[in-house]
Amino acid sequence: MDGFFRGALIGFSIAAPVGQIGILCIRRTLAEGRVVGLVSGAGAATADLFYGFVAAFGITLISGFIQHPVVQVLVKLFGGLFLCYLGYTIFRSTPAENSTSEVATRNLAGAYVSTFALTITNPATIVLYSSVFATLSVTQGDYWLAALIVLGVFSGSMLWWVILSFGVGFLRTRLTPQLLRWINMASGLVLVGIGLLALINLIPKAA
């Protein structure tokens, strides 16, 4: 099980830095409850599972396709636009007044798909996973060890999102609707800013 725990450490370490997905999950947990925040994290963990699978099993066809310059430009364009859209809708949204279970039931699919899409459209992730797996000395053909590591990656990533969503969830009952509104506005602005930055970075490549 050493491979599983090494994979879990990788998944946890890669998921833990609070970037655009972390901001999104924190905001959703505060505004809509732990369930929505956790399902959002599960979308990101599923994308980590995919990239870990590609890196662990050395699927060069997929890896090469993802790292192709044209594909990278397209997925970064999609990711930047999607972030701007999410940020705008979050900025304009008002804190939910429904119960956590009602809100969660309505938004679970969208929460999962959106974070999966944002994570999967980051081509740098496959490079990161490939670099990490290269240091693990996985012998070609050792599919059992590779599978354990990939399972560990998913478990480690999910562990982080469980900790984050439940930890932030404790604060939800202590926040006023007005403060939640400000959180929505701030989160939306940050996400739009990250999206615009991603789009701006594409300009030299398109010139």
C-alpha positions, 0 to 999 in steps of 0.5 A, a space after each residue: 500500500 506504499 504506492 497508495 499513500 504516495 499517491 495520496 500525498 501527491 493528490 493532497 499536495 496538488 489540491 491544497 494550494 488555494 487557487 481558482 478552484 479553492 476560491 470557488 469551493 470556499 464561496 460555494 460552501 459559504 453561500 450554498 452549504 457543505 454539500 455543494 462545496 464538497 461536490 465542487 471539490 469532487 469535480 476537481 478531484 475527478 480531473 486530478 484522477 484523469 491526469 494522474 491516470 494519464 501520467 501513471 500509465 504513460 498514455 503518450 497519445 493523450 498527453 501529447 494531444 493535451 500538450 499540443 500548442 494549438 490545443 493548449 491555446 483552445 483549452 486556455 481560451 475556454 477556461 478563461 472565458 468560463 472563469 469570466 462567466 462564473 465570476 460574473 454570475 457569482 458577482 451578481 448572485 444573492 446569498 441563498 435563503 433556501 435550506 442547504 439540502 434544497 440548494 444542494 439538490 438543485 446545484 449538485 450537477 452544475 457544481 461538479 461539472 464546472 470545477 471538473 471543466 476548470 481543472 481539466 482545461 489546465 494543460 499544465 496539470 498533465 506536465 506537473 503530474 508527469 514530472 511527479 510520476 517520473 520520480 516514483 520509479 513506476 516500472 513499465 507494465 507494473 499496472 497494479 502499482 500504477 493503479 494504486 498510485 492513481 487511486 491514492 491521487 484521487 483519495 488525497 485530493 478528495 481528502 483536501 476538499 472534505 477538509 476544506 468544505 467542512 472546515 469552511 462550512 462551520 463558518 457559514 452559520 456565523 455569517 450574515 446575508 450582507 457579509 455573504 453578499 460581499 463574499 460573492 462580490 469579492 469571489 466573483 471579481 477575483 475569478 473574473 480577474 483570473 479569467 481575464 489574465 488567462 485571456 490576456 496571456 494568450 494575446 502574444 501567442 495569437 499575434 
